Amino acid sequence: MPDSNEPRSKPGFFHSVLAVLWAMVGLRRGKAHRELDEHLNPFHVLVAALIALVVFIATLLFFVQLAIH
């Protein structure tokens, strides 16, 4: 069992992706996410947001093309 005095490891890219996805959906929980946000790497968040944006736009374009044809 880990000691509570040991520093927790930094969140990785996956945590940044989860934070961006939860922000896009608009469903975030209070204290746990605020604590995680303090330790997120801003570069990871930026990359995750750009990837999410590209996927979102591609999905919209796919459905528009599907509706047109």
C-alpha positions in Angstrom: 0.0 0.0 0.0 1.5 3.4 -1.0 2.4 5.8 1.8 0.2 8.9 1.8 3.3 11.1 2.2 4.8 9.9 -1.1 4.4 12.4 -3.9 2.0 11.2 -6.6 3.3 10.8 -10.1 2.5 13.4 -12.6 -0.5 12.8 -14.8 0.4 11.7 -18.3 -1.0 12.4 -21.7 -4.0 10.1 -21.1 -5.1 12.2 -18.2 -4.9 15.3 -20.4 -7.0 13.6 -23.0 -9.6 12.7 -20.4 -9.6 16.3 -19.1 -10.2 17.7 -22.6 -13.0 15.2 -23.4 -14.7 15.9 -20.1 -14.4 19.6 -20.8 -15.9 19.2 -24.3 -18.9 17.3 -22.9 -19.3 19.8 -20.1 -19.4 17.2 -17.3 -16.7 17.6 -14.7 -16.6 16.8 -11.1 -15.4 19.2 -8.5 -12.4 18.6 -6.2 -10.8 15.6 -7.9 -10.6 17.3 -11.3 -9.4 20.6 -9.9 -6.6 18.8 -8.2 -5.7 17.0 -11.4 -5.9 20.2 -13.4 -3.2 21.7 -11.2 -0.7 19.0 -12.3 -1.6 18.7 -16.0 1.1 19.5 -18.6 -0.2 22.5 -20.6 1.5 21.1 -23.8 -0.3 17.8 -23.4 -3.6 19.6 -22.9 -3.0 21.7 -26.1 -2.1 18.6 -28.2 -5.1 16.7 -26.8 -7.4 19.6 -27.6 -6.1 19.9 -31.1 -6.5 16.2 -31.8 -10.1 16.3 -30.3 -10.9 19.3 -32.5 -9.7 17.6 -35.7 -11.7 14.4 -34.8 -14.8 16.5 -34.0 -14.6 18.4 -37.3 -13.9 15.2 -39.3 -17.0 13.6 -37.6 -19.2 16.6 -38.5 -17.9 16.6 -42.1 -18.6 12.9 -42.3 -22.2 13.3 -41.2 -22.8 16.3 -43.5 -21.5 14.2 -46.4 -23.7 11.3 -45.3 -26.8 13.6 -45.2 -26.1 15.2 -48.6 -25.7 11.9 -50.5 
